[in-house]
Amino acid sequence: MVAAAVVLAGNSLRTLKEWMSPVKRMSRQLEAHEMKLEQTGQRLDRVDADMQVTMRCLLRMMNHEITGNDMEQLREQRDALQDYLSKRRHEG
């Protein structure tokens, strides 16, 4: 009788372990996907910031070409772009 109870408990534990295995695997996969999603979001944020700086520079250059002035704004934007690129290089 005791032996039957031990066998039954062992079989129950094995069945439970087999049943939980896919759950553990899915949990690990979910964590990996969440990490990749977070990294992708960070990259998109950097691309968005890059695009904003690029568009500001382009607008200043267009204004200068059209009007022939705005030299001070052009210099300020150049300095801002240099600072931005320098910081980006150090960020990695």
N, C-alpha and C positions, 0 to 999 in steps of 0.2 A: 504494500500500500504506500509506504514512504517512497519507494523507488518510483512508483507511478507518478507521485506528486512532483518529484524532482524532475522527471522526464517532461511532464506537462509544463512545469515552470520554465525549463530550458527551452522547450519548443516555443512557448509563448514569448520569451525574451528574444529568441532568434527571429520570430515572425515580426515582432515589434521593431527590431533593429532593421530588418529588410524593408519594412514599411516606411521607416524614418529616413532611410538613405537618400531617396530622391528629394526629400524635403531639405536635407542638409546641402545637397548639391545645388538645388535651386536657390537656397539662401546665399551660398558662396557666389553663384552667378549674379544674383541680384546686387550684391555688394560690389562686384566688379563693374557692373553696368552703371551703378550709381556713381562710382569713382570716375569712370570715363565720361559720364554726363557732366559732372562737375568740372572736369578738365576742359571739356569742349566749351562749356559756358565761359570759363575764364579766357580761353583763346578767342572766343567771339567778342568778349568785352575788350580785349586788346586790339582786335581788328577794328572794332567800332571806334575806339580812341584814335587809332592810326588814321582811319578814314576822315575823322573830324579835323585832325591837324592838316591832312592833305588838302581837304576842301577849302579850309581857311587860307592856306597858302595859294591855292589856285585862284581863289577869289581876289586876293590882294594883287596877284600878278596880272589878272585880267583888268582890274581897275587901273593899274599902272599903265598897261598897254593902251587902254582906251583914252585915259585922260592925260597921260604923260606926267602925272605928278603922283602924290601919295608916297613919296620916297621914304618919309619917316615911318609910315605904317609898314612899308615893305621891309625896312631894316628891323623893325620890332618883330615882325612875323618871322624873318630869317633867324633872329636870335631865339625866338620861342621854338622854332623848329629844331635848331641846333641843341637847345636844352632838352627838348623832348627826345630827340634821337640819342643823345648822350645817356639819358636816364634809361631808355629802352635797352641800350646796349649793356648796361650794368645789371638790368633785371634778368637778362638771359634770354 
